[in-house]
Amino acid sequence: MPNNTGRLEAQLRAASGRSSKVLKDAEGIEAVVEVPGRGTLTLSVQSGGGYSLRVHPGTDDRGQGDAGRDLVAVGVLGVEEVVSVVPG
């Protein structure tokens, strides 16, 4: 895994272009997108370059952490490439 001592920075934008926010954190950033009645999609990125993408159908059991969430992808972000491991 690459060593990274800087802060992670993410730019979040609404599809409509109405809102935008910059997030900064030294350890990691997690973005959660909820589609009412369909479920959630969670992207977690760590400062060392590791990432995971999880999906959870439905919205009836919030607060259970990663329990019940399906791992879609996990990997490492490199300088010039993304190394991804998809379960299964």
C-alpha positions as CSV (number, residue, x, y, z in Angstrom):
1,M,0.0,0.0,0.0
2,P,1.3,3.5,-0.8
3,N,2.3,5.7,2.1
4,N,0.4,8.9,2.2
5,T,0.9,11.5,4.9
6,G,-1.4,14.2,3.4
7,R,-5.0,14.7,4.1
8,L,-7.7,13.1,1.9
9,E,-9.9,15.5,0.1
10,A,-13.2,14.8,-1.6
11,Q,-15.5,17.1,-3.6
12,L,-19.2,16.1,-3.3
13,R,-21.6,17.6,-5.8
14,A,-25.4,17.1,-6.3
15,A,-26.4,16.0,-9.8
16,S,-28.5,19.1,-10.0
17,G,-25.4,21.3,-9.4
18,R,-27.3,23.1,-6.6
19,S,-24.9,22.0,-3.8
20,S,-21.3,21.2,-3.3
21,K,-19.0,20.5,-0.4
22,V,-15.3,19.8,0.2
23,L,-14.4,17.2,2.8
24,K,-10.9,16.8,4.3
25,D,-9.7,14.1,6.8
26,A,-6.4,12.7,7.7
27,E,-7.6,9.1,8.1
28,G,-10.4,8.4,5.7
29,I,-13.6,9.6,4.0
30,E,-16.9,7.7,3.7
31,A,-19.6,8.8,1.3
32,V,-23.1,7.3,1.7
33,V,-25.7,7.7,-0.9
34,E,-29.3,6.7,0.0
35,V,-32.0,6.1,-2.6
36,P,-35.3,6.1,-0.9
37,G,-37.0,2.7,-1.1
38,R,-34.0,1.1,-2.9
39,G,-31.1,1.1,-0.4
40,T,-27.7,2.7,0.2
41,L,-24.3,2.7,-1.5
42,T,-21.2,3.4,0.7
43,L,-17.8,4.2,-0.6
44,S,-15.0,4.2,2.1
45,V,-11.5,5.5,1.2
46,Q,-8.6,5.3,3.6
47,S,-5.5,7.6,3.6
48,G,-3.2,4.6,2.7
49,G,-5.0,4.2,-0.6
50,G,-7.4,1.3,0.4
51,Y,-11.0,1.5,-0.5
52,S,-14.2,-0.5,-0.3
53,L,-17.6,-0.2,-1.9
54,R,-20.6,-1.7,-0.2
55,V,-24.3,-1.8,-1.1
56,H,-27.3,-2.4,1.2
57,P,-30.7,-3.0,-0.4
58,G,-33.6,-1.6,1.6
59,T,-33.5,1.0,4.3
60,D,-35.2,-0.8,7.2
61,D,-32.2,-1.7,9.4
62,R,-30.1,1.4,9.7
63,G,-27.5,1.5,12.5
64,Q,-26.2,-2.0,12.0
65,G,-22.8,-0.9,10.6
66,D,-21.5,-3.2,7.9
67,A,-23.7,-6.1,9.0
68,G,-25.8,-7.2,6.1
69,R,-24.0,-5.0,3.6
70,D,-22.8,-6.7,0.4
71,L,-19.2,-6.0,-0.5
72,V,-19.1,-5.0,-4.1
73,A,-15.4,-4.1,-4.5
74,V,-12.3,-3.7,-2.4
75,G,-8.9,-2.6,-3.5
76,V,-6.1,0.0,-3.5
77,L,-5.8,3.3,-5.3
78,G,-2.3,3.6,-6.8
79,V,-0.7,6.7,-8.3
80,E,-1.5,5.6,-11.9
81,E,-4.0,2.7,-11.5
82,V,-6.7,1.2,-9.4
83,V,-6.1,-2.3,-8.2
84,S,-9.5,-3.9,-7.5
85,V,-10.6,-7.2,-6.0
86,V,-14.2,-8.1,-6.5
87,P,-15.5,-10.9,-4.2
88,G,-16.8,-14.1,-5.8
